[in-house]
Amino acid sequence: MNFANIIQKEGGRMEFYQLEAFVMVADYRSFSRAAEQLFLSQPTISSHIKSLETELNVPLFDRGKSEILLTPAGETLYRYAKDLLQLRNAALSDLGAREIKEETLIIAASSVPCQYLLPKVISNFQQLYPLVNITIRQENSQVASEKVFHYHYPLGVVGEKIALPHLTYEPIVSDQLVVAIPTQPAYQELLAKETLTTADLLGCKLLVRETGSGTRSFFVQELQHRGLTLEDFQLQVFNNQETIKQAVRHGLGVTIISRYVVEDYQRFGFLATRTLQDLPLTRYFYLVSHAKRIQTPAAKAFKDFVRSYFQGRSEKDAGNIC
C-alpha cells in the first residue's frame, strides 16, 4: 500500500500530535504506555489513533491479538511518520537557538561500556556542559542497537554490530577478552600455564552471558573459526557480568570476559587471567547512531566528545579510563 496514494485519495489532514501518538503506540505496543510517555490520558491517545484511521480510511493496528501489532498500512505509515517527526525536529532545531541548553540525554550502552568506560567520560563531559544531564540505560548490544534503531535512544555504545537499516557503527576503543580463572587449588593446572588454549577449557565449567550479549556473540564467532561451538563446553548461563565475576571468584567455573571487567579483581588476587593463544579475542566497542535521526545539540556534542576522548588512546591508556 502506497502511503502517498492514501493521502492523495482521501485528502486527509494529519496532525503532528496524531503521528506522535501513533508512533508511540507502535513503539511500545501499548496505548497505556504511550499515554504515560506523552503525559496524556489513554482515551486521548485512543481518540488520536481513531481520528487518524478515520482520515486515512485504513486500520493501523491489529487489536484482535494478544498484543497490539501494526497492520500493513500501519507499517507503511510508521516509516513515513518517523521521517516526518524527525524532519519537524530538524526544522525546529535550525530555527531555534543552536547553543546547548538544559537537556536530559539518555544513552544506551552494553554492560562493559556502561559500567567501566562511560562513567568517567560522562563526568568529564558534564564539566564542560553542566546543563546536560546524561543517563545511561544498560542493555545488551542487540537490544541497545534495536532501541537506537527505533528512536528510543539517540546514541548507544555497544560491543557488537547489529545489522539494522540506517544504523552507523563507529569504533571508538579496543578491548581484549581474557580467561578469568578462580585462584582455588582445583584450578592450579590452569594457573600454572602462562597462556591457555581452547582445549584447556573443555574440561571446565564455562560461565557465559545470555544470548544477545556482545561478549558472547564475539566469542561464539571466534570459536566457529576454530570449528567449535558453545555446545562443546560445560555451560552455565548468567545475564549479568558482575554475577559471573563473583561466581569465578568463588570457584564456580571459568569465563571469557572483558579485561576491563576483571582488572580490579585480578589486582586484589580474587581471580587470575590468562589469554587464549589459539583464539584472537581483540574487539572494539562502537558508538552507534541512526543515520536518519536529527540529533539535538547536546547529543551532537556528546558524540563529538566521545570521539575525541578515545581518539589516539593506546590500549594501555584505555585500561586506565575507568
Phi, psi and omega in degrees: 000130182267118184297321180298323179293323178300312181299315183295320183290315187272337182064025184290154178243109181265141177255154181298325181294329176291317180294322177298316178296317180298312181296320181293319177297318180296320181292317185263351182053039184201129176289322182291318178295320178299318179298319179297316182294328182262002180057044177235168176279156179298318177301325178295316177300314179300321180294319178298316181293317180298319178297320180295317179294324178293317180296321182271345180062035176216146172285138182258336181232143172267106185263006185268005182246182184293335176229159182280122181237151176285141170282170175305319177295322178295321177300318180294313180298323182303315181297316180291321182297319177302313181294319180296317180293322177293322178296320176298316180297323179295318180297316180296322179294317181291325181282333183271185179292144184264352181288157181281120180252185179298128184202145171259122183247120181256123183245134174270143179209142173288172196299315183295308177300320183299316187266334190238342183250314190283330183306315180289324177301313182294320179301316179292321180297317184286344171292329178274326184232075186294343180279348182265120177259117184254130175245135177257131174252117181279125175222160170287169189302320182294312181294318179301315179295318179298322181285330171293320179299321181271013175069016177288325179231144179285329184217159174213160173232117190225166180255007182210140175276126177254130185283093176228144183300142172073359177277135176246137181241121181245116180295133183240330181202146181270162181213153175236131174274139180232165173271121175262129189234137174297153179266010179289157181305330181298343183249018183297329179297319177288319183295336182286346182264141179285323174225161183239168170238167178300329179298327180295336185268348187296332180269002183254156169285127183255119180270124185229160175281171181287163174301136184106342176289134178297321179299313179297313183299317180296317179297317179299317179299317180290324176298320181300327178294339178262005181076023182242161172226170178297333181294345177284350183249164172274106190261148164221127189258136175230153178254020182211125183289334177293323176296319178298317177303313180295321180295320176294316180305323184263013169087014183289328181174190178251167180211159170257121191209158177296139178296334178298326187287325189251003185296328178288317179295323178294319181298323181269004177079016180285337176202172177237160178232150175220156174266160175261115186285340181256010181220111178287118187238038173265132182223183177234153165261143188241144169270117184250137178214166179264121186297335183262357181275135175276116184277143174290162177305323180293318179295319177298317181295319180293319178300314179295322181294317179299317179302309184291329182296317184267347185299128175078002180282137175281167178299326179294317178296318182299328180291348181254013185274350186283000000 
